[in-house]
Amino acid sequence: MENLETAIAQIKQELPGLCLMENEPMSAHSSFKIGGPARALAVPSDVSSLSKICHILKLNKLAPMLLGNGTNILFPDEGLPELFIISTEKLTKMFLLPDGAIYAEAGVSLAKLSSFAQQNGLQGLEFASGIPGTVGGGLLMNAGAYGGELKDVVESVVYYFLPQQTLLEAPAEACGFGYRTSNFKTQGGCAILSAVFRPEKGDKDQIAAKMRELNEKRREKQPLDLPSAGSAFKRPEGHFAAALIEQAGLKGYTVGGAQVSEKHSGFVVNKGNATSKDVYDLMMHVRNTVYTQTGVFLEPEIIILPPDYALKDETPDAPIYRIDVNEETLPEE
Ligand SMILES: Cc1cc2nc3c(=O)[nH]c(=O)nc-3n(C[C@H](O)[C@H](O)[C@H](O)COP(=O)(O)OP(=O)(O)OC[C@H]3O[C@@H](n4cnc5c(N)ncnc54)[C@H](O)[C@@H]3O)c2cc1C
């Protein structure tokens, strides 16, 4: 905490023009609309100020948390003594490269990326048009839907690697993409800055029709009228989380203001005044009930902060992500 205060003072001194929000409620930055204040939120105007913030944090033995649209995170009610870096305000450039690929910065929304591809007659990103995240958060999670995943269309990723304080570019094959995971998630220490996507050439009208069809499906099946963070649990191998939850009789199950959606059992929704503890307790109950009834462990897809508040007890490897400054950790080449 002391280190964080020193770092914040240094950041203010060295980057006087930086937009730095202090004690900012994270409920305002989360699709769940849940979360107490984070100590600070920085909005770097470019890569050089982002690198500078990371450098100061590292000097103080701290790591930043990157934040996209906050559509996959449960922030704690009591707040967090952390400095978050927001990508969505300034890191939003997107353009076509001379060879026809798309360059997009971390803060570009997946919806915009998908529309941009469609407008340029490029197919393969239709699945992403309804995912409410950003390029940065999407790549870290290897976001996907309806049979598509970002890993299928991304060619390379540029990221700031905190332990070495260098900018690196990794081809997609070196990013360790898997089902809702990547090296960025499992190894930590990476601030994704931009990526090159290479969708295939296609017919604009057909691409648009596909996007409409998928978004219609989403509206029909998902509780988009209520705050949530998307699917609460990953799809366990050979099963569907929503079906297991429904079969366990948990559709509509409620703890405080949190509820297993009555429209889609894979979603946990905030009915109005849910706390992070409500969501956490609900997810624990769901996971334990499903495990007792079926022997299948549901692993959270939502990132629950802080790490020691995560569904950790009997789950073999509850995945919790935070950027860890670990000198030993090197990206896979
Ligand atoms: C209604 C709804 C529907 C959804 N549907 C889908 C779906 O169909 N498929 C799917 O995969 N997901 C879905 N999601 C979940 C979520 O939108 C995705 O996981 C998305 O990719 C998260 O992006 P984000 O920008 O919001 O990331 P955030 O929630 O802001 O962050 C997610 C993680 O990425 C890290 N991160 C963010 N930006 C960076 C960066 N630049 N560098 C390094 N780390 C970073 C954060 O620290 C955090 O650990 C849905 C969510 C909602 C609310």
The ligand as an ORCA input file, in Angstrom:
! r2SCAN-3c Opt
* xyz 0 1
  C     -23.614     -9.928    -21.992
  C     -22.244    -10.537    -22.167
  C     -22.026    -11.471    -23.149
  C     -20.756    -12.043    -23.306
  N     -20.573    -12.950    -24.310
  C     -19.366    -13.494    -24.479
  C     -19.143    -14.440    -25.531
  O     -20.021    -14.758    -26.318
  N     -17.902    -14.966    -25.651
  C     -16.883    -14.636    -24.810
  O     -15.770    -15.144    -24.982
  N     -17.074    -13.742    -23.805
  C     -18.263    -13.174    -23.619
  N     -18.453    -12.277    -22.611
  C     -17.351    -11.976    -21.681
  C     -16.440    -10.801    -22.098
  O     -17.141     -9.867    -22.893
  C     -15.218    -11.287    -22.855
  O     -14.413    -12.153    -22.071
  C     -14.354    -10.109    -23.318
  O     -13.356    -10.580    -24.164
  C     -13.706     -9.343    -22.160
  O     -13.174     -8.157    -22.695
  P     -13.065     -6.838    -21.815
  O     -12.419     -5.804    -22.637
  O     -14.359     -6.482    -21.215
  O     -12.067     -7.364    -20.704
  P     -12.081     -6.981    -19.162
  O     -13.265     -7.603    -18.523
  O     -11.873     -5.531    -18.988
  O     -10.782     -7.774    -18.712
  C     -10.725     -9.171    -18.812
  C      -9.305     -9.603    -18.466
  O      -8.436     -9.139    -19.472
  C      -7.424     -8.307    -18.906
  N      -7.145     -7.265    -19.870
  C      -8.006     -6.376    -20.421
  N      -7.379     -5.603    -21.317
  C      -6.086     -6.016    -21.335
  C      -4.917     -5.605    -22.036
  N      -4.948     -4.610    -22.914
  N      -3.751     -6.250    -21.769
  C      -3.681     -7.253    -20.865
  N      -4.746     -7.678    -20.170
  C      -5.940     -7.071    -20.396
  C      -8.007     -7.790    -17.594
  O      -6.981     -7.450    -16.673
  C      -8.798     -8.996    -17.151
  O      -7.949     -9.921    -16.558
  C     -19.696    -11.678    -22.437
  C     -19.921    -10.724    -21.433
  C     -21.183    -10.148    -21.300
  C     -21.395     -9.110    -20.226
*
